[in-house]
Amino acid sequence: MRGGPGPMSVTIDDLMQFYRSPLGRISRRLIADTMLPLAPVQGQRVLGIGYVTPYLSRLRADAERVMAF
């Protein structure tokens, strides 16, 4: 990841690159498999805040509406 003002600086490009990598795909699957059963979204409207697009895509089939902000 590129450097920035501090050691924890991460850009959207960095996140997209990570989630496209093999480790990112595994991480996305493990996190989603753990979190999704905790909050059923059948027929619900779901709002994701932050960089949530890797996880929201799995909710589209069940949720009424999925949005990211």
C-alpha positions as CSV (number, residue, x, y, z in Angstrom):
1,M,0.0,0.0,0.0
2,R,1.1,3.5,-0.7
3,G,2.4,5.8,2.0
4,G,0.4,8.8,3.1
5,P,0.2,11.1,6.1
6,G,0.3,8.3,8.6
7,P,1.0,4.5,8.9
8,M,-2.7,3.6,8.6
9,S,-3.5,5.6,5.4
10,V,-5.3,3.4,3.0
11,T,-6.9,4.7,-0.3
12,I,-9.9,3.3,-2.1
13,D,-7.5,2.1,-4.8
14,D,-5.5,0.2,-2.1
15,L,-8.7,-1.5,-0.9
16,M,-9.9,-2.4,-4.4
17,Q,-6.5,-3.9,-5.2
18,F,-6.5,-5.9,-2.0
19,Y,-10.0,-7.3,-2.5
20,R,-9.1,-8.3,-6.0
21,S,-6.1,-10.3,-4.7
22,P,-6.3,-13.9,-3.7
23,L,-5.9,-13.0,0.0
24,G,-8.6,-10.3,-0.4
25,R,-11.0,-12.7,-1.9
26,I,-10.5,-15.2,0.9
27,S,-10.8,-12.4,3.5
28,R,-14.0,-11.2,1.9
29,R,-15.5,-14.6,1.9
30,L,-14.6,-15.4,5.5
31,I,-15.8,-12.1,6.8
32,A,-19.1,-12.3,4.9
33,D,-19.7,-15.9,5.9
34,T,-19.3,-14.9,9.6
35,M,-21.3,-11.7,9.5
36,L,-24.2,-12.4,7.1
37,P,-25.9,-15.1,9.3
38,L,-25.9,-12.6,12.2
39,A,-28.2,-10.1,10.4
40,P,-30.8,-11.6,8.0
41,V,-31.6,-9.0,5.3
42,Q,-34.6,-10.7,3.7
43,G,-36.8,-7.9,2.4
44,Q,-34.9,-5.2,4.3
45,R,-33.2,-2.0,3.1
46,V,-29.5,-2.2,3.7
47,L,-27.2,0.8,4.0
48,G,-23.4,0.2,4.1
49,I,-21.1,3.0,5.3
50,G,-17.5,3.0,4.3
51,Y,-15.9,0.7,1.8
52,V,-18.5,-2.0,1.9
53,T,-19.0,-2.9,-1.7
54,P,-17.2,-6.3,-1.4
55,Y,-19.8,-7.4,1.1
56,L,-23.0,-5.7,-0.2
57,S,-22.9,-7.6,-3.4
58,R,-23.8,-10.8,-1.5
59,L,-26.9,-9.1,0.0
60,R,-28.5,-8.0,-3.3
61,A,-30.5,-11.2,-3.9
62,D,-32.2,-11.1,-0.5
63,A,-32.5,-7.5,0.4
64,E,-35.2,-5.1,-0.9
65,R,-32.6,-2.5,-1.6
66,V,-28.8,-2.2,-1.0
67,M,-27.1,1.2,-0.9
68,A,-23.5,2.3,0.0
69,F,-22.5,5.7,1.4
